[in-house]
């Protein structure tokens, strides 16, 4: 009886850990993959704005 109880607890724990550590990060990566071009475009525009912007704090 104790063996079955421990086996069930281990199987449930394995299922929970698998869903947390494997499937949820895969869903996050898939959702970020669909937004990657938009995010990359915004980062590129921000970098260009930073490079081409006036740096008035260093001028006296």
Biopython code that builds the backbone (N, CA, C, O; Angstrom):
import numpy as np
from Bio.PDB.StructureBuilder import StructureBuilder

atoms = [
    (1, "UNK", "N", (0.833, -1.192, 0.000)),
    (1, "UNK", "CA", (0.000, 0.000, 0.000)),
    (1, "UNK", "C", (0.879, 1.258, 0.000)),
    (1, "UNK", "O", (0.596, 2.215, -0.721)),
    (2, "UNK", "N", (1.933, 1.254, 0.801)),
    (2, "UNK", "CA", (2.829, 2.397, 0.859)),
    (2, "UNK", "C", (3.544, 2.589, -0.472)),
    (2, "UNK", "O", (3.782, 3.719, -0.898)),
    (3, "UNK", "N", (3.884, 1.481, -1.125)),
    (3, "UNK", "CA", (4.552, 1.559, -2.433)),
    (3, "UNK", "C", (3.654, 2.247, -3.460)),
    (3, "UNK", "O", (4.123, 3.091, -4.223)),
    (4, "UNK", "N", (2.372, 1.898, -3.485)),
    (4, "UNK", "CA", (1.440, 2.517, -4.434)),
    (4, "UNK", "C", (1.243, 3.996, -4.126)),
    (4, "UNK", "O", (1.151, 4.815, -5.040)),
    (5, "UNK", "N", (1.179, 4.336, -2.864)),
    (5, "UNK", "CA", (1.012, 5.733, -2.459)),
    (5, "UNK", "C", (2.216, 6.564, -2.896)),
    (5, "UNK", "O", (2.050, 7.660, -3.431)),
    (6, "UNK", "N", (3.417, 6.055, -2.673)),
    (6, "UNK", "CA", (4.637, 6.763, -3.071)),
    (6, "UNK", "C", (4.721, 6.848, -4.590)),
    (6, "UNK", "O", (5.134, 7.873, -5.133)),
    (7, "UNK", "N", (4.334, 5.778, -5.280)),
    (7, "UNK", "CA", (4.364, 5.790, -6.744)),
    (7, "UNK", "C", (3.411, 6.830, -7.310)),
    (7, "UNK", "O", (3.759, 7.534, -8.258)),
    (8, "UNK", "N", (2.233, 6.935, -6.753)),
    (8, "UNK", "CA", (1.256, 7.920, -7.229)),
    (8, "UNK", "C", (1.754, 9.333, -6.972)),
    (8, "UNK", "O", (1.621, 10.200, -7.835)),
    (9, "UNK", "N", (2.323, 9.577, -5.800)),
    (9, "UNK", "CA", (2.861, 10.911, -5.496)),
    (9, "UNK", "C", (4.006, 11.260, -6.452)),
    (9, "UNK", "O", (4.093, 12.392, -6.928)),
    (10, "UNK", "N", (4.876, 10.297, -6.732)),
    (10, "UNK", "CA", (5.977, 10.553, -7.653)),
    (10, "UNK", "C", (5.479, 10.812, -9.068)),
    (10, "UNK", "O", (6.006, 11.691, -9.750)),
    (11, "UNK", "N", (4.485, 10.075, -9.521)),
    (11, "UNK", "CA", (3.939, 10.281, -10.858)),
    (11, "UNK", "C", (3.255, 11.648, -10.979)),
    (11, "UNK", "O", (3.411, 12.333, -11.989)),
    (12, "UNK", "N", (2.506, 12.038, -9.958)),
    (12, "UNK", "CA", (1.863, 13.355, -9.983)),
    (12, "UNK", "C", (2.900, 14.474, -9.939)),
    (12, "UNK", "O", (2.770, 15.470, -10.651)),
    (13, "UNK", "N", (3.912, 14.317, -9.119)),
    (13, "UNK", "CA", (4.973, 15.320, -9.058)),
    (13, "UNK", "C", (5.718, 15.427, -10.369)),
    (13, "UNK", "O", (6.077, 16.527, -10.789)),
    (14, "UNK", "N", (5.956, 14.303, -11.024)),
    (14, "UNK", "CA", (6.622, 14.302, -12.321)),
    (14, "UNK", "C", (5.772, 15.028, -13.353)),
    (14, "UNK", "O", (6.299, 15.795, -14.159)),
    (15, "UNK", "N", (4.471, 14.796, -13.338)),
    (15, "UNK", "CA", (3.577, 15.457, -14.289)),
    (15, "UNK", "C", (3.562, 16.967, -14.063)),
    (15, "UNK", "O", (3.587, 17.738, -15.023)),
    (16, "UNK", "N", (3.521, 17.391, -12.812)),
    (16, "UNK", "CA", (3.503, 18.820, -12.497)),
    (16, "UNK", "C", (4.815, 19.478, -12.891)),
    (16, "UNK", "O", (4.813, 20.545, -13.505)),
    (17, "UNK", "N", (5.933, 18.856, -12.546)),
    (17, "UNK", "CA", (7.230, 19.423, -12.910)),
    (17, "UNK", "C", (7.440, 19.460, -14.416)),
    (17, "UNK", "O", (8.027, 20.406, -14.941)),
    (18, "UNK", "N", (6.961, 18.433, -15.113)),
    (18, "UNK", "CA", (7.092, 18.424, -16.569)),
    (18, "UNK", "C", (6.290, 19.559, -17.178)),
    (18, "UNK", "O", (6.774, 20.237, -18.084)),
    (19, "UNK", "N", (5.086, 19.776, -16.703)),
    (19, "UNK", "CA", (4.273, 20.850, -17.272)),
    (19, "UNK", "C", (4.857, 22.220, -16.950)),
    (19, "UNK", "O", (4.762, 23.135, -17.769)),
    (20, "UNK", "N", (5.456, 22.379, -15.779)),
    (20, "UNK", "CA", (6.021, 23.676, -15.409)),
    (20, "UNK", "C", (7.338, 23.922, -16.123)),
    (20, "UNK", "O", (7.550, 25.007, -16.664)),
    (21, "UNK", "N", (8.225, 22.941, -16.138)),
    (21, "UNK", "CA", (9.574, 23.153, -16.644)),
    (21, "UNK", "C", (9.732, 22.933, -18.141)),
    (21, "UNK", "O", (10.740, 23.348, -18.713)),
    (22, "UNK", "N", (8.753, 22.282, -18.800)),
    (22, "UNK", "CA", (8.904, 21.994, -20.222)),
    (22, "UNK", "C", (7.864, 22.728, -21.052)),
    (22, "UNK", "O", (8.215, 23.500, -21.944)),
    (23, "UNK", "N", (6.600, 22.497, -20.770)),
    (23, "UNK", "CA", (5.568, 22.983, -21.673)),
    (23, "UNK", "C", (5.308, 24.480, -21.540)),
    (23, "UNK", "O", (5.040, 25.140, -22.544)),
    (24, "UNK", "N", (5.376, 25.024, -20.355)),
    (24, "UNK", "CA", (5.148, 26.469, -20.193)),
    (24, "UNK", "C", (6.263, 27.281, -20.848)),
    (24, "UNK", "O", (5.945, 28.249, -21.539)),
    (25, "UNK", "N", (7.558, 26.955, -20.679)),
    (25, "UNK", "CA", (8.582, 27.715, -21.425)),
    (25, "UNK", "C", (8.461, 27.565, -22.935)),
    (25, "UNK", "O", (8.786, 28.504, -23.662)),
    (26, "UNK", "N", (8.008, 26.420, -23.432)),
    (26, "UNK", "CA", (7.823, 26.254, -24.874)),
    (26, "UNK", "C", (6.729, 27.202, -25.359)),
    (26, "UNK", "O", (6.875, 27.811, -26.418)),
    (27, "UNK", "N", (5.655, 27.337, -24.617)),
    (27, "UNK", "CA", (4.584, 28.266, -25.008)),
    (27, "UNK", "C", (5.076, 29.707, -24.985)),
    (27, "UNK", "O", (4.703, 30.502, -25.847)),
    (28, "UNK", "N", (5.912, 30.052, -24.004)),
    (28, "UNK", "CA", (6.447, 31.410, -23.934)),
    (28, "UNK", "C", (7.352, 31.689, -25.127)),
    (28, "UNK", "O", (7.275, 32.764, -25.721)),
    (29, "UNK", "N", (8.200, 30.743, -25.481)),
    (29, "UNK", "CA", (9.102, 30.922, -26.627)),
    (29, "UNK", "C", (8.304, 31.033, -27.922)),
    (29, "UNK", "O", (8.653, 31.832, -28.791)),
    (30, "UNK", "N", (7.244, 30.248, -28.067)),
    (30, "UNK", "CA", (6.419, 30.343, -29.269)),
    (30, "UNK", "C", (5.723, 31.691, -29.367)),
    (30, "UNK", "O", (5.630, 32.259, -30.456)),
    (31, "UNK", "N", (5.235, 32.208, -28.256)),
    (31, "UNK", "CA", (4.569, 33.513, -28.308)),
    (31, "UNK", "C", (5.567, 34.628, -28.566)),
    (31, "UNK", "O", (5.235, 35.597, -29.249)),
    (32, "UNK", "N", (6.788, 34.520, -28.036)),
    (32, "UNK", "CA", (7.810, 35.524, -28.321)),
    (32, "UNK", "C", (8.304, 35.415, -29.759)),
    (32, "UNK", "O", (8.692, 36.417, -30.359)),
    (33, "UNK", "N", (8.294, 34.222, -30.307)),
    (33, "UNK", "CA", (8.713, 34.036, -31.690)),
    (33, "UNK", "C", (7.791, 34.734, -32.661)),
    (33, "UNK", "O", (8.243, 35.228, -33.694)),
    (34, "UNK", "N", (6.510, 34.787, -32.354)),
    (34, "UNK", "CA", (5.587, 35.474, -33.246)),
    (34, "UNK", "C", (5.735, 36.992, -33.146)),
    (34, "UNK", "O", (5.385, 37.708, -34.085)),
    (35, "UNK", "N", (6.242, 37.485, -32.034)),
    (35, "UNK", "CA", (6.433, 38.923, -31.859)),
    (35, "UNK", "C", (7.866, 39.364, -32.112)),
    (35, "UNK", "O", (8.187, 40.539, -31.937)),
    (36, "UNK", "N", (8.731, 38.446, -32.520)),
    (36, "UNK", "CA", (10.153, 38.765, -32.586)),
    (36, "UNK", "C", (10.464, 39.844, -33.611)),
    (36, "UNK", "O", (11.329, 40.683, -33.363)),
    (37, "UNK", "N", (9.783, 39.851, -34.763)),
    (37, "UNK", "CA", (10.076, 40.869, -35.771)),
    (37, "UNK", "C", (9.652, 42.250, -35.303)),
    (37, "UNK", "O", (10.331, 43.235, -35.594)),
    (38, "UNK", "N", (8.545, 42.338, -34.586)),
    (38, "UNK", "CA", (8.088, 43.630, -34.074)),
    (38, "UNK", "C", (9.050, 44.134, -32.998)),
    (38, "UNK", "O", (9.430, 45.305, -32.996)),
    (39, "UNK", "N", (9.437, 43.254, -32.095)),
    (39, "UNK", "CA", (10.367, 43.639, -31.030)),
    (39, "UNK", "C", (11.715, 44.018, -31.617)),
    (39, "UNK", "O", (12.329, 44.989, -31.177)),
    (40, "UNK", "N", (12.184, 43.265, -32.607)),
    (40, "UNK", "CA", (13.457, 43.579, -33.252)),
    (40, "UNK", "C", (13.395, 44.931, -33.956)),
    (40, "UNK", "O", (14.364, 45.689, -33.930)),
    (41, "UNK", "N", (12.269, 45.234, -34.579)),
    (41, "UNK", "CA", (12.103, 46.536, -35.217)),
    (41, "UNK", "C", (12.134, 47.672, -34.209)),
    (41, "UNK", "O", (12.788, 48.688, -34.445)),
    (42, "UNK", "N", (11.436, 47.516, -33.088)),
    (42, "UNK", "CA", (11.452, 48.543, -32.046)),
    (42, "UNK", "C", (12.840, 48.723, -31.450)),
    (42, "UNK", "O", (13.261, 49.848, -31.182)),
    (43, "UNK", "N", (13.554, 47.617, -31.242)),
    (43, "UNK", "CA", (14.914, 47.725, -30.723)),
    (43, "UNK", "C", (15.830, 48.419, -31.724)),
    (43, "UNK", "O", (16.686, 49.213, -31.333)),
    (44, "UNK", "N", (15.658, 48.126, -33.010)),
    (44, "UNK", "CA", (16.449, 48.799, -34.036)),
    (44, "UNK", "C", (16.171, 50.295, -34.089)),
    (44, "UNK", "O", (17.097, 51.098, -34.205)),
    (45, "UNK", "N", (14.896, 50.670, -34.004)),
    (45, "UNK", "CA", (14.553, 52.096, -33.987)),
    (45, "UNK", "C", (15.087, 52.784, -32.736)),
    (45, "UNK", "O", (15.559, 53.918, -32.806)),
    (46, "UNK", "N", (15.016, 52.113, -31.605)),
    (46, "UNK", "CA", (15.551, 52.693, -30.368)),
    (46, "UNK", "C", (17.060, 52.856, -30.455)),
    (46, "UNK", "O", (17.604, 53.850, -29.974)),
    (47, "UNK", "N", (17.742, 51.892, -31.063)),
    (47, "UNK", "CA", (19.191, 52.002, -31.218)),
    (47, "UNK", "C", (19.554, 53.148, -32.155)),
    (47, "UNK", "O", (20.490, 53.899, -31.880)),
    (48, "UNK", "N", (18.826, 53.289, -33.254)),
    (48, "UNK", "CA", (19.084, 54.402, -34.168)),
    (48, "UNK", "C", (18.804, 55.743, -33.495)),
    (48, "UNK", "O", (19.559, 56.699, -33.676)),
    (49, "UNK", "N", (17.741, 55.815, -32.734)),
    (49, "UNK", "CA", (17.447, 57.043, -32.005)),
    (49, "UNK", "C", (18.523, 57.373, -30.980)),
    (49, "UNK", "O", (18.860, 58.540, -30.775)),
    (50, "UNK", "N", (19.053, 56.352, -30.347)),
    (50, "UNK", "CA", (20.125, 56.577, -29.376)),
    (50, "UNK", "C", (21.403, 57.035, -30.067)),
    (50, "UNK", "O", (22.108, 57.914, -29.572)),
    (51, "UNK", "N", (21.697, 56.424, -31.223)),
    (51, "UNK", "CA", (22.923, 56.793, -31.944)),
    (51, "UNK", "C", (22.819, 58.177, -32.571)),
    (51, "UNK", "O", (23.784, 58.940, -32.539)),
    (52, "UNK", "N", (21.683, 58.507, -33.131)),
    (52, "UNK", "CA", (21.535, 59.761, -33.870)),
    (52, "UNK", "C", (21.014, 60.904, -33.016)),
    (52, "UNK", "O", (20.981, 62.048, -33.469)),
    (53, "UNK", "N", (20.617, 60.620, -31.820)),
    (53, "UNK", "CA", (20.050, 61.659, -30.955)),
    (53, "UNK", "C", (21.101, 62.630, -30.467)),
    (53, "UNK", "O", (22.294, 62.329, -30.433)),
    (54, "UNK", "N", (20.625, 63.799, -30.091)),
    (54, "UNK", "CA", (21.528, 64.817, -29.543)),
    (54, "UNK", "C", (21.907, 64.468, -28.122)),
    (54, "UNK", "O", (21.045, 64.179, -27.292)),
    (55, "UNK", "N", (23.192, 64.497, -27.845)),
    (55, "UNK", "CA", (23.672, 64.242, -26.502)),
    (55, "UNK", "C", (24.022, 65.592, -25.897)),
    (55, "UNK", "O", (25.180, 66.009, -25.922)),
    (56, "UNK", "N", (23.028, 66.270, -25.356)),
    (56, "UNK", "CA", (23.230, 67.637, -24.884)),
    (56, "UNK", "C", (23.877, 67.664, -23.512)),
    (56, "UNK", "O", (24.344, 68.721, -23.088)),
    (57, "UNK", "N", (23.926, 66.557, -22.805)),
    (57, "UNK", "CA", (24.493, 66.589, -21.458)),
    (57, "UNK", "C", (26.024, 66.704, -21.489)),
    (57, "UNK", "O", (26.625, 67.168, -20.520)),
    (58, "UNK", "N", (26.661, 66.285, -22.598)),
    (58, "UNK", "CA", (28.125, 66.365, -22.655)),
    (58, "UNK", "C", (28.605, 67.708, -23.210)),
    (58, "UNK", "O", (29.792, 68.020, -23.124)),
    (59, "UNK", "N", (27.703, 68.497, -23.773)),
    (59, "UNK", "CA", (28.093, 69.811, -24.318)),
    (59, "UNK", "C", (28.012, 70.867, -23.245)),
    (59, "UNK", "O", (27.148, 70.809, -22.370)),
    (60, "UNK", "N", (28.921, 71.845, -23.307)),
    (60, "UNK", "CA", (28.883, 72.950, -22.329)),
    (60, "UNK", "C", (28.803, 74.262, -23.030)),
    (60, "UNK", "O", (28.762, 75.307, -22.381)),
]
sb = StructureBuilder()
sb.init_structure("model")
sb.init_model(0)
sb.init_chain("A")
sb.init_seg("    ")
for serial, (resi, resn, name, xyz) in enumerate(atoms, 1):
    if name == "N":
        sb.init_residue(resn, " ", resi, " ")
    sb.init_atom(name, np.array(xyz, "f"), 0.0, 1.0, " ", f" {name:<3s}", serial, name[0])
structure = sb.get_structure()
